Amino acid sequence: EISCTIDIRFPVTCTTDQIRELVTPYLEDAQGTTDLESLEKPLFYPVDSPLVQSLYQAYVEVTGDTSQQPAVIGGGTYAKSIPGIIAFGCEWMNTDNHIHDANEKLEIEELKLQVEIYLQAVKNLLEIR
């Protein structure tokens, strides 16, 4: 028996059944079969959803910056483990923090600003309950 885990990121326009149909012919042959135990649905909220807008407003209220628009992306995030939540964080434009890399870092002033944004985000989220 050979066992492995394959991490496939796929667009929200595809269903898990479509992905299963696409990969099975490449994983099965006369010598063996596959047992796809689970396929997680992609995590996605549209930019105009109350959740995304509430978080974006927290950013705008604290920074005053309306030139940046929210970046709504999927990904393998902890947020998939709890229904109704999304990952939310700051990545500052023109700042190389080496995110998810060796020597990842964050300037103290940026961290303080992020804390202010998170506090405002919690207040905003309480209003949409």
Backbone torsions as a table, in degrees:
resi	resn	phi	psi	omega
1	GLU	NA	133.5	174.9
2	ILE	-115.7	132.1	-178.2
3	SER	-128.2	140.8	176.4
4	CYS	-154.8	163.5	175.3
5	THR	-115.6	132.5	178.5
6	ILE	-117.6	125.0	179.5
7	ASP	-95.8	108.7	-178.5
8	ILE	-114.4	121.6	173.9
9	ARG	-98.4	124.4	-178.4
10	PHE	-133.4	155.0	-175.3
11	PRO	-66.8	154.0	-179.7
12	VAL	-66.6	-11.8	178.3
13	THR	-80.0	-9.4	177.0
14	CYS	-101.9	149.0	174.8
15	THR	-97.1	162.2	177.5
16	THR	-63.3	-33.2	177.3
17	ASP	-63.9	-40.2	177.8
18	GLN	-63.7	-40.8	178.9
19	ILE	-64.7	-43.8	178.3
20	ARG	-58.3	-44.9	178.9
21	GLU	-63.8	-36.2	-179.1
22	LEU	-71.1	-40.2	-174.0
23	VAL	-88.4	-28.4	-174.9
24	THR	-55.6	-45.1	179.8
25	PRO	-60.4	-26.2	-179.6
26	TYR	-86.3	-16.3	-177.5
27	LEU	-104.5	-14.6	-178.5
28	GLU	-114.1	148.3	172.0
29	ASP	-153.8	-168.6	-177.2
30	ALA	-63.8	-22.6	-178.4
31	GLN	-87.6	-11.1	-177.5
32	GLY	-174.3	169.1	-179.7
33	THR	-126.7	170.4	177.2
34	THR	-112.5	152.6	173.4
35	ASP	-127.7	96.5	-179.5
36	LEU	-82.5	102.1	-174.0
37	GLU	-70.5	-38.0	-179.0
38	SER	-156.5	146.3	171.2
39	LEU	-132.9	120.9	-179.8
40	GLU	-86.8	140.0	175.6
41	LYS	-67.9	145.0	178.0
42	PRO	-62.9	148.6	176.7
43	LEU	-91.9	122.6	-178.4
44	PHE	-156.1	133.7	170.5
45	TYR	-128.2	132.3	178.4
46	PRO	-65.6	154.0	-179.3
47	VAL	-55.8	-33.8	-177.1
48	ASP	-86.9	5.9	178.6
49	SER	-69.2	149.3	179.5
50	PRO	-56.4	-35.6	-179.9
51	LEU	-63.6	-50.9	-179.4
52	VAL	-65.8	-44.1	-179.1
53	GLN	-63.3	-36.9	178.4
54	SER	-63.2	-43.2	178.9
55	LEU	-69.4	-41.0	178.6
56	TYR	-62.8	-41.4	179.2
57	GLN	-61.7	-35.1	176.9
58	ALA	-61.2	-43.4	177.7
59	TYR	-60.2	-48.0	-178.0
60	VAL	-64.9	-43.5	-178.1
61	GLU	-61.7	-36.6	-177.4
62	VAL	-83.8	-41.6	-174.2
63	THR	-94.5	-24.5	-174.6
64	GLY	77.2	1.8	-176.8
65	ASP	-86.4	113.8	175.4
66	THR	-108.7	2.1	-179.1
67	SER	-77.6	-27.8	178.8
68	GLN	-88.3	135.1	176.2
69	GLN	-103.5	155.2	-179.7
70	PRO	-62.9	140.4	174.5
71	ALA	-97.8	112.6	-178.6
72	VAL	-105.6	109.6	-178.4
73	ILE	-130.6	161.4	174.0
74	GLY	-91.9	-162.5	177.5
75	GLY	145.2	168.9	178.6
76	GLY	-86.5	86.5	-173.7
77	THR	-118.4	158.0	176.0
78	TYR	-58.9	-22.4	-176.6
79	ALA	-63.4	-21.5	179.0
80	LYS	-66.5	-18.6	-174.9
81	SER	-80.0	-13.8	-179.6
82	ILE	-129.6	122.3	-179.9
83	PRO	-62.0	142.7	172.9
84	GLY	82.8	15.1	177.4
85	ILE	-127.3	161.9	174.9
86	ILE	-134.8	157.8	173.5
87	ALA	-76.4	139.9	-177.0
88	PHE	-140.3	123.5	179.3
89	GLY	-161.5	168.9	-175.2
90	CYS	-104.1	132.7	169.0
91	GLU	-126.9	111.0	-173.6
92	TRP	-77.2	133.6	177.9
93	MET	-62.9	143.9	177.6
94	ASN	63.2	20.4	175.8
95	THR	-124.2	122.6	177.7
96	ASP	-96.1	99.5	-179.2
97	ASN	-94.2	3.2	-176.9
98	HIS	56.3	45.0	-176.1
99	ILE	-58.1	131.1	-178.6
100	HIS	56.1	36.6	-177.1
101	ASP	-137.8	172.0	175.1
102	ALA	-60.9	143.9	178.6
103	ASN	63.2	33.0	175.1
104	GLU	-57.0	138.6	-175.6
105	LYS	-149.0	168.0	177.1
106	LEU	-152.8	133.7	177.6
107	GLU	-70.4	143.0	-178.1
108	ILE	-57.0	-42.9	-179.4
109	GLU	-63.8	-36.5	176.7
110	GLU	-67.3	-38.9	178.1
111	LEU	-62.9	-43.3	178.5
112	LYS	-61.3	-41.2	178.7
113	LEU	-65.9	-39.6	177.4
114	GLN	-61.7	-41.1	178.7
115	VAL	-60.7	-42.9	177.4
116	GLU	-60.9	-42.2	179.6
117	ILE	-64.6	-43.1	179.9
118	TYR	-63.9	-40.0	177.7
119	LEU	-62.0	-43.9	178.3
120	GLN	-66.1	-37.1	179.4
121	ALA	-61.5	-42.3	178.7
122	VAL	-61.6	-44.2	177.4
123	LYS	-59.3	-45.5	-179.4
124	ASN	-64.3	-41.3	-178.8
125	LEU	-64.7	-35.4	177.6
126	LEU	-62.9	-28.4	-179.9
127	GLU	-76.1	-21.8	-178.9
128	ILE	-95.4	-1.4	-180.0
129	ARG	-57.1	NA	NA
